[in-house]
Amino acid sequence: MLGLYSFLLTLGMTLVSPLFLLRRQKYASGFRERLGHYPEFNHDDRKVIWLHCVSVGETNAARPLVDELIENFPDYRLVISTTTRTGQDLAKTIFAQKAAAVFYLPFDWKFSVRRALKTFRPSMLLLMETEIWPRLIAEAKRTGSKVAIVNGRLSQKSYKSYSRITPFVREVLHNVDLALMQGEKDAERIKALGLDAEKTIVTGNIKFDLSATAEEEALTGEFRERFGIDGSRPLIVAASTHEPEEKWVLDSLKGILGDKARLIIAPRHPERFDDVGNLLRRSGYKIARRSDKASQADKTAAVILLDSIGELRGIYPLAEIVFVGGSLIPHGGQNVLEPAAAGRPIVIGWSTFNFAKIVEEFATQNAVVRLEETEVRSIAAMLAKAFSTLLSDENARAKLGSAGRAIIEANRGATADTVSHLKALDIRNYE
């Protein structure tokens, strides 16, 4: 079945190849590496762990895991791959002193995967959040590498998609040695797809183990100074937004932006930075962009565009309210754990299937304001009501922030549990 998979992959790549030409910056980054052509990797007497993250979210989530792997596997070197350019940029920044190599995941063809495996020769392949690459998994297993899914997540939507090709997925999962899943439902779904029960363990979500680094604390101070964020005008952060959420947020704050409140917008995708910048300029507000040279005008701007990668966590401690995007459109929402770890009150829309279990716990514990689904013309008004209510009630903001942080603290420990099971897998590898 891998032969048919390779044929379909080649066909699909052929059909989307015009995108590589039209949007080279996004889709063609690291193209040579993705074909399996990597810089020379100088091996020593240490073994290699290959950790694969997808994009910015998984790369950020991997921070505590990377630290624990380095501490608990001293006889190993760590190499890290990503799929997206933004993930690659972030990984090269935050893991520069921790990883022996950071590179793009090869396309899932036999020749490109084998070139990557020949270059790095991993003894253990770790795939973050159920990144199922059939050829990579099969070829890694063929070379004797252990294969593990870590921080595994399998939404109902993904499960239904995989269920259409269950025989093939079962064949792929046969080569997985261990699946460390975030929750019971994730575990049940992957077992239903064919993974052996004894290989499936619930370890929790390592994103709960994230904490502010010294670099992020310094970044918070830098933002506070540059943009004059002193608490005199409450700051609202619209995080990881998707089109047209930026417009709805702007419309919801009419009449208070500038004199009574300030807004930071952080679009989810870098290719939209300029489009959102143009939207802000047309809005008539005084704006500032993170990427521009610092100026005195930054301190009075009503709206700040965070057009950078990997800096959002440094912004959260400055916010009075955080709106988490991707949730007012049928995208499934973005991560609420990072603003919760900063103790910030969170507003989120109704589309949250990407983080269903987490959002449900936050809602149950009164740790989030979750908006009800409504027609498009009413979204801005509904946001305005939520923001106005919170801005006028300091006690409500404090309770929301405290409840969210309490959930974070209660769920810590997944990283240590994950590493414990990986150490047992490593021991079995050499028995």
C-alpha positions as CSV (number, residue, x, y, z in Angstrom):
1,M,0.0,0.0,0.0
2,L,3.0,2.3,0.4
3,G,3.5,2.2,-3.3
4,L,0.0,3.5,-3.9
5,Y,0.5,6.1,-1.3
6,S,3.7,7.3,-3.0
7,F,1.8,7.5,-6.3
8,L,-1.0,9.5,-4.8
9,L,1.5,11.8,-3.0
10,T,3.3,12.4,-6.3
11,L,0.1,13.1,-8.1
12,G,-1.0,15.5,-5.3
13,M,2.4,17.3,-5.4
14,T,2.1,17.7,-9.1
15,L,-1.3,19.3,-8.8
16,V,-0.2,21.8,-6.2
17,S,3.1,22.6,-7.8
18,P,1.9,25.9,-9.2
19,L,1.7,27.1,-5.5
20,F,5.4,26.5,-5.2
21,L,5.9,29.0,-8.0
22,L,3.2,31.5,-7.1
23,R,3.9,31.6,-3.4
24,R,7.5,30.5,-3.2
25,Q,8.2,32.2,0.1
26,K,5.6,30.1,2.0
27,Y,5.6,26.8,0.1
28,A,9.1,26.5,-1.3
29,S,11.2,27.3,1.7
30,G,13.7,24.6,2.4
31,F,12.8,22.9,-0.9
32,R,16.3,21.4,-1.3
33,E,16.3,20.0,2.2
34,R,12.8,18.6,1.7
35,L,14.2,16.6,-1.2
36,G,16.7,15.0,1.3
37,H,19.7,17.2,0.5
38,Y,21.0,18.3,3.9
39,P,24.3,19.9,5.1
40,E,26.8,17.4,6.3
41,F,26.1,16.1,9.8
42,N,29.2,15.2,11.7
43,H,28.4,12.1,13.9
44,D,30.3,11.3,17.1
45,D,29.9,8.4,19.5
46,R,26.5,9.7,20.7
47,K,23.2,8.4,19.3
48,V,20.6,10.7,17.8
49,I,17.0,11.6,18.7
50,W,15.1,13.1,15.9
51,L,12.1,15.3,17.1
52,H,9.6,16.5,14.5
53,C,7.4,19.5,15.1
54,V,5.1,20.8,12.5
55,S,4.9,24.6,12.9
56,V,5.0,27.3,15.5
57,G,2.5,25.8,17.9
58,E,4.2,22.4,18.1
59,T,7.7,24.0,18.3
60,N,6.7,26.2,21.2
61,A,5.1,23.3,22.9
62,A,8.3,21.3,22.5
63,R,10.3,23.7,24.7
64,P,9.9,21.8,28.0
65,L,10.3,18.4,26.2
66,V,13.5,19.5,24.6
67,D,15.0,20.5,27.9
68,E,14.0,17.2,29.5
69,L,15.4,15.2,26.6
70,I,18.7,16.9,26.9
71,E,18.9,16.3,30.6
72,N,17.7,12.7,30.6
73,F,19.4,11.5,27.4
74,P,23.0,12.7,27.9
75,D,24.3,10.0,25.5
76,Y,22.1,11.4,22.7
77,R,22.3,14.4,20.4
78,L,19.0,16.0,19.5
79,V,18.0,17.1,16.0
80,I,14.7,18.9,15.2
81,S,12.7,19.1,12.0
82,T,9.7,21.3,11.1
83,T,7.3,21.4,8.2
84,T,6.6,25.1,7.9
85,R,8.9,28.1,7.4
86,T,7.6,29.8,10.5
87,G,8.2,26.7,12.6
88,Q,11.7,26.5,11.1
89,D,12.5,30.1,11.9
90,L,11.3,29.7,15.5
91,A,13.1,26.4,16.1
92,K,16.4,27.8,14.8
93,T,16.0,30.7,17.3
94,I,14.9,29.0,20.5
95,F,16.8,25.7,20.0
96,A,20.0,27.2,18.5
97,Q,22.1,26.1,21.5
98,K,20.2,22.9,22.2
99,A,19.8,21.0,19.0
100,A,22.7,19.6,16.9
101,A,20.7,20.4,13.8
102,V,17.4,22.1,12.8
103,F,16.1,21.2,9.3
104,Y,13.0,20.7,7.2
105,L,11.1,17.5,7.2
106,P,11.7,15.6,4.0
107,F,8.9,15.1,1.5
108,D,7.4,11.6,2.3
109,W,8.9,9.9,-0.7
110,K,11.2,6.9,-0.3
111,F,14.3,8.6,-1.8
112,S,14.0,11.8,0.2
113,V,13.2,10.0,3.5
114,R,16.1,7.6,3.0
115,R,18.5,10.5,2.4
116,A,17.4,12.2,5.6
117,L,17.7,9.0,7.6
118,K,21.2,8.3,6.1
119,T,22.3,11.8,7.1
120,F,21.1,11.8,10.7
121,R,20.9,8.1,11.5
122,P,18.4,8.5,14.4
123,S,18.0,5.8,17.0
124,M,14.7,7.3,18.1
125,L,12.1,9.3,16.0
126,L,9.6,11.4,18.0
127,L,6.6,12.8,16.2
128,M,4.7,15.6,17.9
129,E,0.9,15.6,18.1
130,T,0.2,12.6,15.8
131,E,2.1,13.7,12.6
132,I,1.6,10.5,10.7
133,W,4.0,10.3,7.8
134,P,3.7,6.7,6.4
135,R,7.0,6.5,4.5
136,L,9.1,8.2,7.2
137,I,7.7,5.9,9.9
138,A,8.2,2.8,7.8
139,E,11.7,3.7,6.7
140,A,12.8,4.7,10.2
141,K,11.6,1.4,11.5
142,R,13.4,-0.4,8.7
143,T,16.7,1.2,9.9
144,G,16.1,0.1,13.4
145,S,14.9,3.3,14.9
146,K,12.3,3.4,17.6
147,V,9.2,5.4,16.6
148,A,7.1,7.3,19.1
149,I,4.2,9.7,19.0
150,V,4.5,12.3,21.7
151,N,1.9,14.7,23.0
152,G,-0.4,12.8,20.7
153,R,-3.7,14.4,19.7
154,L,-6.4,13.0,17.4
155,S,-9.5,15.1,17.0
156,Q,-12.8,13.6,16.0
157,K,-12.5,15.3,12.6
158,S,-9.0,13.8,12.0
159,Y,-10.2,10.4,13.2
160,K,-13.1,10.4,10.7
161,S,-10.7,11.2,7.9
162,Y,-8.3,8.4,8.9
163,S,-11.2,6.0,9.3
164,R,-11.8,6.1,5.6
165,I,-8.5,4.4,5.0
166,T,-8.3,2.3,8.2
167,P,-6.5,-0.7,6.6
168,F,-3.7,1.6,5.4
169,V,-3.5,3.5,8.7
170,R,-3.4,0.2,10.6
171,E,-0.4,-0.8,8.5
172,V,1.4,2.5,9.2
173,L,0.6,2.3,13.0
174,H,2.1,-1.2,13.1
175,N,5.5,0.5,12.8
176,V,4.9,2.8,15.8
177,D,6.4,1.6,19.0
178,L,4.7,4.0,21.4
179,A,2.0,6.5,21.3
180,L,1.9,9.0,24.3
181,M,-1.5,10.7,24.0
182,Q,-2.8,13.8,25.5
183,G,-6.2,12.4,26.7
184,E,-8.3,9.3,26.9
185,K,-10.4,10.2,23.8
186,D,-7.2,10.6,21.8
187,A,-6.0,7.2,23.0
188,E,-9.3,5.5,22.2
189,R,-9.3,7.0,18.7
190,I,-5.8,5.9,17.8
191,K,-6.5,2.4,19.1
192,A,-9.6,2.2,17.0
193,L,-7.4,3.0,14.0
194,G,-5.3,0.0,14.7
195,L,-2.6,0.8,17.2
196,D,-2.1,-1.9,19.8
197,A,-3.5,-1.0,23.3
198,E,-0.2,-1.9,25.0
199,K,1.6,0.7,22.9
200,T,-0.9,3.5,23.8
201,I,-0.5,5.5,27.0
202,V,-2.2,8.7,28.2
203,T,0.5,11.1,29.5
204,G,-1.4,14.4,29.4
205,N,-0.6,17.6,27.4
206,I,3.0,18.9,27.7
207,K,1.7,22.4,26.8
208,F,0.6,22.7,30.4
209,D,4.3,22.5,31.4
210,L,5.3,25.7,29.5
211,S,6.6,28.5,31.7
212,A,8.1,31.9,30.9
213,T,11.7,31.8,30.0
214,A,14.2,34.5,31.0
215,E,14.2,35.6,27.3
216,E,10.5,36.0,27.3
217,E,10.5,38.0,30.5
218,A,13.1,40.3,29.0
219,L,10.9,40.6,25.9
220,T,7.9,41.6,28.1
221,G,10.0,44.4,29.5
222,E,11.1,45.5,26.1
223,F,7.5,45.7,24.8
224,R,6.5,47.5,28.0
225,E,9.2,50.1,27.4
226,R,9.0,50.5,23.7
227,F,5.2,50.8,23.4
228,G,4.6,52.6,26.7
229,I,2.3,49.9,28.2
230,D,1.9,51.3,31.7
231,G,-1.7,50.3,32.6
232,S,-3.2,53.7,32.1
233,R,-5.1,52.4,29.1
234,P,-6.0,48.7,29.3
235,L,-4.4,46.5,26.6
236,I,-6.4,44.0,24.7
237,V,-4.5,41.3,22.8
238,A,-6.1,39.6,19.8
239,A,-3.9,36.5,19.4
240,S,-3.4,34.2,16.5
241,T,-6.2,35.8,14.5
242,H,-7.5,34.6,11.1
243,E,-9.3,36.6,8.5
244,P,-11.8,38.4,9.1
245,E,-11.4,38.3,12.8
246,E,-9.1,41.4,12.8
247,K,-12.0,43.5,11.4
248,W,-14.5,42.2,13.9
249,V,-12.2,43.0,16.8
250,L,-11.5,46.5,15.4
251,D,-15.3,47.1,15.0
252,S,-16.0,45.8,18.5
253,L,-13.7,48.4,20.0
254,K,-15.0,51.5,18.2
255,G,-15.3,54.4,20.5
256,I,-12.8,53.2,23.1
257,L,-9.6,52.5,21.1
258,G,-7.0,55.2,21.6
259,D,-8.3,57.2,24.5
260,K,-9.7,54.4,26.6
261,A,-7.9,51.2,25.5
262,R,-5.2,49.8,23.2
263,L,-5.0,46.8,21.0
264,I,-2.3,44.4,19.9
265,I,-3.2,42.2,16.9
266,A,-1.1,39.1,16.2
267,P,-2.2,37.4,13.0
268,R,-1.7,33.6,13.0
269,H,0.0,33.5,9.6
270,P,3.0,35.7,8.6
271,E,1.9,35.9,5.0
272,R,-1.0,38.0,6.2
273,F,1.0,40.6,8.1
274,D,1.0,43.2,5.3
275,D,-2.8,42.6,4.6
276,V,-3.6,43.2,8.2
277,G,-1.3,46.2,8.3
278,N,-3.2,47.7,5.4
279,L,-6.5,47.0,7.2
280,L,-5.2,48.9,10.2
281,R,-4.1,51.9,8.2
282,R,-7.5,52.1,6.6
283,S,-9.1,52.0,10.0
284,G,-7.9,55.5,10.8
285,Y,-6.3,54.6,14.1
286,K,-2.8,55.5,15.0
287,I,-0.8,52.3,14.5
288,A,2.6,50.9,15.1
289,R,4.3,47.7,13.8
290,R,6.7,45.6,15.7
291,S,8.9,45.2,12.6
292,D,9.3,48.9,12.1
293,K,12.1,50.9,13.7
294,A,11.3,51.9,17.2
295,S,10.1,55.5,17.6
296,Q,8.5,57.7,20.2
297,A,5.1,57.4,18.4
298,D,5.0,53.7,19.4
299,K,4.1,54.8,22.9
300,T,0.9,56.4,21.8
301,A,-0.3,54.1,19.0
302,A,-3.9,52.9,19.5
303,V,-3.2,49.6,17.6
304,I,0.0,47.6,17.5
305,L,0.6,45.0,14.9
306,L,2.8,42.1,16.2
307,D,4.2,41.1,12.8
308,S,6.9,38.7,14.3
309,I,7.2,35.0,15.0
310,G,7.5,33.5,18.5
311,E,7.0,36.7,20.5
312,L,3.4,36.4,21.5
313,R,4.2,34.7,24.8
314,G,6.1,37.8,25.8
315,I,3.1,40.0,25.2
316,Y,0.6,38.1,27.3
317,P,1.7,39.3,30.8
318,L,0.9,42.9,29.6
319,A,-2.7,42.2,28.6
320,E,-5.8,43.0,30.5
321,I,-7.8,40.7,28.1
322,V,-6.8,38.2,25.5
323,F,-9.0,37.2,22.6
324,V,-7.8,33.9,21.1
325,G,-8.4,33.7,17.4
326,G,-9.3,31.0,14.9
327,S,-12.5,30.6,17.0
328,L,-15.0,32.9,15.3
329,I,-14.6,31.0,12.0
330,P,-14.8,27.3,11.4
331,H,-11.1,26.8,12.0
332,G,-11.2,25.1,15.4
333,G,-9.5,27.7,17.6
334,Q,-5.9,28.3,18.7
335,N,-4.1,27.6,22.0
336,V,-5.6,29.1,25.2
337,L,-2.9,27.6,27.5
338,E,-0.3,30.3,26.9
339,P,-2.4,33.3,28.0
340,A,-3.8,31.2,30.8
341,A,-0.3,30.5,32.1
342,A,0.2,34.2,32.2
343,G,-2.9,34.5,34.4
344,R,-4.8,36.5,31.7
345,P,-8.6,36.5,31.3
346,I,-9.5,34.9,28.0
347,V,-12.3,35.4,25.5
348,I,-12.8,32.8,22.8
349,G,-15.4,32.1,20.1
350,W,-17.5,29.0,19.5
351,S,-15.2,27.1,17.1
352,T,-12.8,25.3,19.4
353,F,-12.7,21.7,18.1
354,N,-8.9,21.8,17.9
355,F,-8.7,22.2,21.7
356,A,-12.2,20.8,22.6
357,K,-11.2,19.0,25.8
358,I,-9.1,21.9,27.1
359,V,-11.7,24.6,26.3
360,E,-14.4,22.4,27.9
361,E,-12.4,22.2,31.1
362,F,-11.8,26.0,31.1
363,A,-15.5,26.6,30.5
364,T,-16.5,24.2,33.3
365,Q,-14.1,25.9,35.7
366,N,-15.3,29.4,34.7
367,A,-11.8,30.2,33.4
368,V,-12.8,31.5,30.0
369,V,-15.5,33.7,28.4
370,R,-16.8,31.5,25.5
371,L,-19.0,33.3,23.0
372,E,-22.1,31.6,21.5
373,E,-22.3,31.0,17.8
374,T,-24.2,33.8,16.0
375,E,-24.7,35.3,12.6
376,V,-21.8,37.2,11.0
377,R,-23.5,40.7,11.3
378,S,-23.7,40.2,15.1
379,I,-20.2,39.1,15.9
380,A,-18.6,42.5,16.4
381,A,-21.4,43.5,18.8
382,M,-21.1,40.3,20.7
383,L,-17.3,40.9,21.1
384,A,-17.9,44.5,22.1
385,K,-20.2,43.3,24.9
386,A,-17.7,40.8,26.2
387,F,-14.8,43.3,26.1
388,S,-16.9,46.0,27.8
389,T,-18.1,43.7,30.5
390,L,-14.6,42.6,31.4
391,L,-13.1,46.1,31.2
392,S,-15.6,47.4,33.6
393,D,-15.1,44.6,36.1
394,E,-11.6,44.2,37.5
395,N,-12.7,41.5,39.9
396,A,-14.1,39.4,37.1
397,R,-10.9,39.7,35.1
398,A,-8.9,38.6,38.2
399,K,-11.1,35.5,38.8
400,L,-10.9,34.4,35.2
401,G,-7.1,34.8,35.2
402,S,-6.7,32.9,38.5
403,A,-9.0,30.1,37.4
404,G,-7.0,29.6,34.2
405,R,-3.7,29.6,36.0
406,A,-5.0,27.1,38.5
407,I,-6.0,24.7,35.7
408,I,-2.4,25.0,34.3
409,E,-0.9,24.2,37.6
410,A,-3.2,21.2,38.2
411,N,-2.3,19.6,34.9
412,R,1.5,20.0,34.9
413,G,3.7,16.9,34.7
414,A,3.1,15.5,31.3
415,T,6.6,16.2,30.1
416,A,8.2,14.2,33.0
417,D,5.8,11.3,32.3
418,T,6.6,11.4,28.6
419,V,10.3,11.3,29.2
420,S,9.9,8.4,31.7
421,H,8.2,6.3,29.0
422,L,10.7,7.3,26.4
423,K,13.6,6.2,28.7
424,A,11.8,2.8,29.1
425,L,11.5,2.6,25.3
426,D,15.2,3.4,24.9
427,I,16.1,0.6,27.4
428,R,14.0,-1.9,25.4
429,N,15.9,-0.8,22.3
430,Y,19.1,-2.2,23.6
431,E,17.9,-5.2,25.6
